[in-house]
Amino acid sequence: MINKEIIKEIRPAAIEDADEVAALGKEIWNEHYLPILGKKQIDYMINKYQSCRAVKEQMTNEKYRYFFIVYGDTKAGYVGIQNNDGLYLSKLYILKDFRKKGLAKFSFNFLKDLCRKENIDKIWLTVNKNNYPAIETYKALGMTLTREEKADIGEGFFMDDYIFEYYL
């Protein structure tokens, strides 16, 4: 029996792909964040940060770059980044069926290589304090918890996050 390794790759997303990014975001958010944030906050945050309109705005005016995480023939998730005091990893979302397949590490290695090419010495991110699986993943990737932040995002909702950093 031949053991064929599944091909993993990172593909840039264009502004024309914003609807596909938003659809992935909506699916992942509703599956993963429901027990952490509740339906009302998820709906609010998807509209504000992950709708097709929001993704297009981020790509055009806020200089975000999006990349699809591809596993075999399937877009299994995506990464959203911005150059902001280093490389801000705004989004690293993977569909439930594709977690535990090395895609977070694969994506993080891609980002480290990108930082080296662009002379960026730090990757940083925010993560909800109750998102324990993501926190453990970031620790396993070698990231360090550096501080906490609570931000009012409107409509009575807050992001209560840890800030993690990784220096190259």
C-alpha positions, 0 to 999 in steps of 0.5 A: 500500500502506498502512503500518499501524503496529503498536500498542504498549501497556502494560497493568497485570497484576492478581493474577489474571494471575500465572499468565500472567506466570509462564508468560511468565517461564519461557519467556523465562528458559529461552530467554535465560538458559540460556547465561548461568546454566545449567539448574539455576540457571534452574529455581531462580530461576524457582521463587524469583522467577518462579513463579505463587506468587512473582509473587502474593507480590510483588504482595501483600506486596512491593508489586510492580506488573506490566505486560504489554508488548503488541505488536499483539494479543500479550503480548510480555513484561512489566515488574515494578517496585517503589518502593524507593529510586526505581523499582526495575525488577526485570523487563523481559522480552521474548519473543525474537520481539519483541526489536529492535522498540522495546519496551524503549525503549517500556517505559522511556518508560512508566516515565519517565512513571510516575516523573514522575507519582509524583514519583520521580527515579530508575529503577534495576536489576540486570543479570547481568554476562554479559547483554551484550544487556541491558547494551547496551540499558540503555546505549542507554536512557541508563542509567549503570553505577554499581556491582557487586553479588554476592548469595547467593540460596541453594542455592549460587547467586549473582547477580553483577550490575551496577547501572544507574541513570537520573535524571530 
